[in-house]
Amino acid sequence: MVAAIVSDRLLLRDLIANLANTHPRDPFLLRLRSSEVVTFSDLELAVHQWSTRLGNRSLQVGDRVGLLIADPVQFSLAFLAVIANGLWVAPLDPSNPINVDALNTRLRNLGAHVVFSDVERPAAIATKWVDVRDQPPPSSPGPSRTVKHGGGVILSSSGTTGTPKVMALPVAQLLHTANLIATHNQLSPSDRGLNPLPLWHINAEVVGLLASLVAGSSLALDERFHRTDFWRLADAYEVTWVNAVPAIVARLSNLAPDEVVADRIRFIRSASAPLSPAVLQQFQSTVGVPVIESYGMTEAASQISANPLAGQRKLGSAGVPVGVELRIVPFSDDDPETSLNAPSAGQVEIRGPSVIQRYESTGYEDRFSPDGWLRTGDLGYLDEDGYLFLVGRSDDVINRGGEKIFPREVEDALLGVDGVRAVAVIALADDVFGQVPAAYVELEEGRDHDAVLAQLRRVATEGFAKTHWPVSFTVVAQLPAHATGKIQKHRLRTEPLEVLATMDIR
């Protein structure tokens, strides 16, 4: 029986209070490899404690605070409590060494008044800094402040390929999307998710924390993904679903001889990047758990489309739109689409209550149409049943002498080669054709480089027209990736790589 999902008009603070009143001792957050449990009553206490802590800093409803907290449980409590008190949270990545100049720039772009952190204040940080380890929550917190509106999340892109895009996602938008996700995945109070994804990212915040909260269910947290003992711990903590990304699905697709996957696990959700059909088929064949492939972006508060939990799931598809309008805008006549496998591909555009209507930063006004459609930058097509198939990013398309090549179709084929862990196909400059495709691959440990390269060449040359063949294959120790597992192709052109083997087939 699926729980009744709360109205997104209900204040987050009231939702927490209701759960604390009706299910005070029920667990909400659990820390993997630990006995630590946070109940709904504990969560409500955190809301009151943070109200006092924020008041002591003269912070008002509508102010913005940075959160640089590595501890996943403490981050989750701070994230929910600050928003519930009507303030805006700017989550910051604690996984990398702090670059003071970059952090100052990001805090300035986000408009943060103060940073709450569990790491020592770096020198030369321009924003006020509160070490939460030195100033624990008050033992006798006062009542929560009056909150009639306000609060949400402030996020920005890295700005590595241009001016950072700053996005403000109000709490109503976050709860609306969390409701859609909880309903789509049929979450109930008896469910328990497992989230190994970074909590400073919109996926974990909405799909993990808020969707679990609105369903009255619980969430097991890990500071990052660990392959060792994954299924044993999932069973020990009575997990019923897993919040994942393609890189995690790939790592889990092979079972050790002594590994057992508990029957209670209903599904594993994959997001943040396209999932290779070869990886999906291997996972479901080996592990036997349904994979719910989805598609989203920060601008839509994490989710745009998803395959159905009960119903047809199409291989290679990101599913059907969930709570948003989605359309495909064809390429213009002077930019014809010529991919062999995507005859109806075009620009993916979206609008709806879960989609932002503008960026806070300037320079991106042309992303929005006058009637509210947001151009996502993704390319795809809809089949006859309304399922979305993504073929790449508009800035990833390779123009080989006027012919458009979508890297994803080549990447998906190469990922089917045994021993390949990850693939990225990018454009190389060419004197004759302007651009040509080149492939970078990351292999599983212990694989014979020459043998895998020979297989990659065979798959490419036998499966595609010569125009689509990568002119070279480069085996690297590790492909540069975002914390969510999405390969960052621009870094292949700008950063040194540890090259293990190469093959040129020009």
N, C-alpha and C positions, 0 to 999 in steps of 0.2 A: 504494500500500500504506500503510494507516494505521499509524502507530507504536503500539507497545504502550504504553498509558497506565500511569503508575506507580500503585502503591497509595497511597491517601490516608493509610495508616498509616505510610508512610515519612516520617521526619523531613525537613523542608525542607532542613536542612543536609546530610543524607545524599544527598538527590536532587541537590543542587548538586555535591557531591563526586563522585558517580557520573558525572555528565555531564562534569565536568572531567577525570576519569580516562579516560573512553571517547572523548570528542570534545573534547580540550583546545583545539584551534585553530578549532573551528567558531564562527561568529559567533552571538551571542545578541542583543545590542542594537546598533542602528545609528542614528546621528543624521542626519536628513535635512539636506541642503545642507552636508554635511561628510564628511570621510573617516574620522571617528571610528568605531571598531568595538570592541565589548566581547565578548571570547570567553568561553566557559564557564570557562576557566582564570582569566581576569581576574575573573569573578564569584566564584570560590572564593577568590581572593586578597582580594577585598573583604570576604568573610565573616571571614577571619582578621584583617584590618586593623581592622575594626569591633569585633571581639572585644577587641582591645587598647585601642582608643579608648574603648569602654564601660567596660572595667576601670579605665582611668585616671580615670574619673569616678565610680568606686565603684558603678557600676550593676550590679544583680544580675538573674538570671533572674526574670522576672515583673514587673520594673519597667516603667514606661511613659515613653516619650519622644515629644516632638513633633517632627515633621519639617516645616520651612518652607523647602523647597528648590525654587527656580524652575527650575534646570537639569534637564531631563527625564531625562538619563542618570544624573546624580549622584543624583537623587531615587530612581530605580529601584534603583540599587546599594545605597543606604542602606536603602531600604524592605525589600528582600529580605534583606540582611545582618543588619539588626537583628532581624527576625523569626526568621531562622535561628539567631541567638544566644539565642533564648528570651525576648526582650523583646516588649513590646507597642508598636506604632507608632500614634501619633495624627497622621494626615496633616492638614496645614493649607494653606489656600488662599493661594498667594503672588501671585495675579493682581491683587488690589486693594490700595490703600494701607492700611497697618496702622492699625486703630482700637485703641488701647491698652486701653481699657476693655473692649471686646468681646473682644479676644484674651485678656485676663486672665480674663474670665468663662469663655470656652471652655476654656482650659487647666485652670482649676479644675474645671469639669464633667468633663473628660476624665481628670483625675488625673495629668497629666504631671509627671514629676520634673525634666525638663530639656528644652530645645528645641535641636535642631541645625538650623542655618540657613545659607544663603548670602547673607543680607542682614544689614545692621548691626543690632545690638541696639537696639531702641527704648527710650527713657527710660521709666521707671516700669513696666517689665515685672516682674511679681512672681516669675516662674519663672526658674531658672538658664538662661543662654543661651550656646551655644557656636557661634561663627562658624567654620564648617568651612573657610572660605578662609584664616583665620589659623592654623588648626591642621590641616594636611593629615594624611592617614593615615600611620601610622608606616612608615618604610622597611623595617624588619625586624620585622614583626608576629610575635607569639607564637602558640602554637597556640590553636584555638578552644576555648571553654569547654565543659564537659560539659553537654549539653542532653538531658534525657530527656522533657521535655514543656514546655508553656508557649509563650507568644508568640502574636501575632495582631494584629488591627487594632481600634482603638477609634475609633468615629465618632459624630458627633452631628448631629442636625438643627440648623437655624439658630435655631429657637425664635422665629421672627418671628410665628407664629400661636399660640404657647403655650409651655409649658415644653419645653425641648429634650429630644428622645429620644436617650439615650446607649446605644449598642450595642457589645457586645464580641463580636467574631467570632474564635474561636480558629483557629489555623493548620489544624487538622484539617478544620474546616468550610470554610475557604477552599480547601484542596486538593481536598476532595471536590467542590466546585462547579466548580473548574477542570478536574477530570477529566471531569465531565459535559459541560462546554462543549467541551473538546478532542475528546471522542468524538463529540458531536453534529455538530461542524463538520468532522470527519474530518481533523483537523490531523496532520501528519507532520513529520519533520525537514526535509523539502524545502519546507515552507511558510514564508512570511514575511508577517507581518501589518504593517499600517500603523496606528498609533494617534495621532490628533491630539487625543484627548480628555484632559481634565485628570486627571493622575495622582493627585491627592489624592481622587479619587472612586472608589467601589467598582468601577464598571464597568471603568475602565482597569486597575485593580489586579488584578482577577481575570480578566476576559475578555481583557485584553491581556497583562499580565506573566505571571501564574501559569499561564494556559492554554497560553501559548507555552512556558513552562518545562517543564511536565509532558509536553508533546508533544516536547520536544527540538528545537523549532523556533526561529525568530528573529523579532524585532520591530523595525521601524523606528519611531523616535519623532520627533514634532514637538511644539514647545512649545505650539502651538495650530493650529487649522485655517486653512490658506491656500488660497484658491480658485485663485490664480494658479499655473500650472505643476503643478497637482495630479496630473494623469494622466501628464504627462511624468516627474515625479519618481517616481511609483509604478512606472513602467516602468523607469527608470534603476536603482532599488533592488530590482528583481525582486520586487515585492510580489505576493502571491497572494490576499490578502483584506484588507478594510478594516473597522476597528472605528469605527462612526459613530453618529450620532443623526439624527432626522428633519430637523433644520435643515441638516445637512450634505448629506443625500440631496437635499433640495430645491435647494441651491446647485449641486449637481453634475448636476442633471437636464437642463441645457442644455449642449451642447457647442459650443465655438467652431469655426469652419470648419477650423482647422488642428489640432484636438485629435484624438488617437487613443487608444483604450482598449486596453491590451495584452490579448491572448487569455489570458495566464496568470492573470489575476484571476478567481478562482473565484466569489466572492460578496462582497457588502457587507452587514455585519450592522448592523441598526438597533435601538436600544434607548433607554431613558430617558424616552420619551414616545411616545404613539400616533402612527403614521405615517398620514397621509392617503392613502386609496386613490387619489385623483387624482394626488398626487405620486409614489406608487409606480408607477402605470401610466406616467406620463410618463418617469420615470427608466429603467424597464426597456425602454420603447419606444425611447428616444433612445440610452441608453448600452449596453443589451444585456447587463448584468450582473445576475444574480439578486440580489434583496434578501431577506435573511432577517430578517423582522420578529420581534422577541422582546419579552418583558416581564419585568421584574425589579424588585427593590427592595433596599435595603441590608440589610434584615432577612433576606433570603434569599441573602446573599453575592453578589448581582448578577443571578441568573437564576431565573425561575420557569417560563416557557414559551418555546417558540420554534417557528417553522415549520421543517419538515424541509428539509435541504439537498437530499436526493434524495427526491422524493415530492411529494404535493400541497401547495401553498402557497395558502392562501385569502386573497383580497383583503379587507383590513380586519380580519384576525384576527391575534392575537398567538401563534398556533400552539397546540401541545399541551403539557401539563405535561412537564417534563424532570427526572426524579429527585425530584419532590415530589408529594404528594397535594394536590389542588385540588378544592374544592367551591363551589357557589353556594348561599347561604342566602337563601331568598325573603324579600321584604319582609313585615312583619307586616300583619295585616288592616287595621289603622288607618293604614297608610302605603302604600296601593296604588300599584303601578307602572303608569303609563298611557302610557309612550312608545310611539309608533306602530311603531317599528322594533325594539324589544327586548322582546317579550312575556314572555320568561322571565328577565329580568334580576333580579339580586339582589346581595348582598354577596359578594365574592370572599374566600375563606378558604383558608389553606394550612398544611401541616405537613410535616415530614420532616427528615432529617439536615442539610440545608443551611439550615434555618430556625431563627432564634433561639427560645429558650424563654421569654425574659423580657427586659425592658429594664433597664439599670442604674439609670436614673432612675425616680423614683416618679411615680404619677399615671396610668400606662397599664396597670395590671393588668387592666382590663376588656377589653383587646384580645385576651386569651388565654382560651380555653375550658378547663375542667378536664381535657379529654382532649387538650390540646395544639394546638388549632387557633388560628392567628393571623388576626385580622380585618385585612385589608390596607388597608381604607378605599377600595378600588377597587370599582366596580360593573361587572358584566358578565354574560354568559351563555355557556353551552356549547351548541354545535350537536349534531346527531345523530352526528357523527363525533368528538366530544370536543374540537373546536377552540374556543379561548377568544376571545370578542369582548368588548372593553372598551367601555363606554359613558360612563364618566366617573368622577369621584371623588364620594364621598358628600357631601363638603362643597362640591361645585360644583353640585349639582342645584338647579335653579331651580324654586321652588314658586309657580306662577302661579295664584292662586285655588284651590289644592288640586290642580292638575294639575302633575305632575312633568315637567320638561323637562331632558333630558340635553344639555348644551352640545356634546358631541362630534359628534352627528349634524348639528347646524347648522354647526359649524366645518368638518367634512369637505366639506359641500356648498359652502361659501363658498371653501374652498381650491382648488376646481376652476375658479374664475374666473381668466382669464388676467391676469397681472400681480400677483396676490396672493402675497406671500411668507409671511405668517403671519397667523393669526387667533386671537382669544380672545373667547369669548362669556361674559359674566358677568351676575350678577343686579343689577338696579337696584331700589331701593325704590320702591313705587308705592302711592298712597293707596287705590286701588280694589282691585287684585289682590294686594297685599302685595309681590310681586316680579314683574318683567318682564325678559326678556332684552335685552341690549345688546351690540353687536359692536364690537370694536376691531381694526383691521387695519393691517398693515405691507405696503407695496407695494414692488415692484421699482423700482430707480432709473429715473427718466425717464418713469414712467407718468402718464397724464392722470388726475388725481384724480376729476374729475366723471364721466368715462367709466367708470372702474372702479366707482365708487359706483352708477351706474345699473345696471351688470351685477349687482352684489351685491344690489341691491333686487329685480331680476327673479328671480334664483335663489331668494331667500328667499320671495318672495310666490307664485311659481309652484310651488315644491317642497315647501312646508310648509303645514299648517293655520295660520290666522291667529294662534292661540295661541302658535306657535313663532317667529313673525316677530320678529327684533330690532327694538325700537322705534327704535333709532338705530344709525347706523354712524359710527365715528370713525376717521379715518386719522391715524396717528401716525408720527413719524419712526422710532421703534424701540420694539418691545414689550419690556418688562422681562423678562429671561430669566436662568436659572441658567447657570453656565458650561458645563453639558452641553447647553444649548439648550432646556431645558424652560421654557415660559413661566410666569412667576410671577404668577398672576392677582391675588393679594392686593395686589401693588404697584400695580396699576391703580387701586386705591381709595385708596392712601395716599401715592403719590408724584406730583409734577408731571410732566406729559407734554408733549412738543412736538407739539401738534395741528396737522395740515396741512389737514384738511378734515373737514366733518361733514355728515350727512344725517339728518333726523328723519322717520320715516314713521308716526308715531302719528296 
